Structures are given as C-alpha cells and as structure tokens.
C-alpha cells in the first residue's frame, strides 16, 4: 500500500491501495481544492523531482524542499536534548538531509504549529524514531494516525531546555507556537504571520481565502503570549523574520487589526 500525498497541501494520508477520494484538509474553508481538481503524488515520485534544502536561516538551521512543494514552508531545527527538535515539518525527506541531521545529533522530537504543516511528519518520525507533539484540539485533522503522535492538551507544554509550546489558537483551535527562551525567540509558523512590513505581523483564519480572524481570536493570541519575552519572530518560510521587539510588534499589530475589524482603520 502507498501513503499518498496531496499535491495542493502536501498532507500525507494513511497507506491505502488507491488514492483517497478527497483531501479533507483542502476541502476545509481555510484551504482550497484547485480549479483543476484534486491530485495526488507519492514520496517515491518526489524523489525523482525534488530534494531537501538545508541551510541557515536567522540563527537556526532550516529544512526545505526544492523546488518548493504545495504551501512551500520550511522547517526549523532547534537544539534540543542532545540533538534537535524539528519545528513544523516538510513533506519530503531525502537521504542527504537525513544524514546531515544525524551528523548533528538526530531528531529528538517534532512539534508542529497546525495541520497545514503536518505534511510528512510520520515519515520523519519513523526515520528518526522520535515523537511528534501535536495539540489535541487538532486531533481530527490528523490524516495519517501513528503511534509516534503524542497529543498534548491545555495551554502550554514544556519540552525542557527552555522550549515551550504555547497554544494560541486563531488559525486553528490548537494553533501552537514555540518559545525558545535562551534565544528570546518565537517560532510562529503562520499562527502569528510574519508579513513584508516587518514592523507588524498579522493573523488570519484563512490565508489563501483571505478570511480574517475575529477579535476574540486576536485577543487570545496576545494573552497567550503575554508571559513570554521574545525579540525575534521566525515565520514559516525562508527569510521571514522580525528582527527585534517581537513582543511589541505582536501587541501593536493586534491593535491595528482589531481597529480594522471595527471599521476604525483609516480609509
């Protein structure tokens, strides 16, 4: 059987004899099914066309896929427990990337911000024999269940070594960010979205469909981050970085966003 991968969102599904009839992730209003229709690929097919790209990105090592696949995010490798923690995930793993990560101590775990980046998490976890930390509020969106998945609940999960998962909600009910205390860094996926104007960030219910997040969701994100100090905010793509005053940027951005929702933003 084959673990099919959705071409549009890169979610990998549980092994089956034939491709699934639909992608539940893409049919949700936060994502989309292309006008051309649902398409599937496999890890084997991707090996002939894609490779991993590992390089530094604002103080962390990053792992991407070249050429970009689906949403095009890159993961970050955070020093952790004698090895690394992979923050977010990418849909493809080649032997070169695996060897590089082993050289740096392997993966001690994987933590993911939200279901759009679950992608190839089970393949990665099997290769490195490590757990996957996902928030229980998003359990229904796991399309490839596996014993490696460890669901956590509540508002925070301390992983040790100054790494804390914080449930912010917003984009998804279990939307999570990673706080790295030693580096005063917030790894935000797109729960807190780094945008071209690096004096601000943004928040959305759906990014591709431009559905805004409601005021209560914005306030909840700010409140969830209040106990944590951070200067930098690392987004989900190469080079997406707020370099300083990250906590202030989040606070000011929330007020600007809420003002726009209320119709108080200048025309």
RAQUIFEN-V834086 format. One line per field, one symbol per residue. ss: DSSP state (~ for helix, > for strand, _ for the rest). psi: psi as a letter, one per 40 degrees, with the letter a starting at -180 (. if undefined). burial: # if it has 16 or more other ideal C-beta (glycine too) atoms within 10 Angstrom, else .. A space follows every 50 residues. Layout:
ss=???
psi=???
burial=???
This chain:
ss=_>__>>_____>___>_______~~~~____________>>_~~~~~___ >>>>>>>__>>>>>>>________>>>>>>__>>>>>_______~~~~~~ ~~~___>>>>>___~~~___~~~~~~~~__>>>>>~~~~~~_______>> >>___>>>>>__>>>>>________>>>>>~~~_>>>>>___>>______ >>_>>>____>>__~~~~~~~~~~~______>>>>_____>>___~~~~~ ~~~~~~~~~~~______
psi=ihgihhddeehhiihidiiidihdddeieeaihideihiiaidddddeei iihhiigfeihihahhiihbdeiiiihhhhfebihhhaiieihidddddd dddfeaheihhhdideedbfdddddddefiihhihdeedeehegiiddhh hiiadihheifehhhhhdabdidehiihhgddefihhebfdhhhidgeei iihidhddefhiiiddddddddddedehhhdihhaeihehhhdifddddd dddddddddddeeehi.
burial=..###########.....#...####.#.##.#....#.##.#..#...# ####..##.######...###.#########.###########...##.. #....####################.##.######.##..####...##. .#....#.#.#.##########.#######..#.##########.....# #####.#.....#...##.###.##..#.#########.###...##.## ..##..##.........
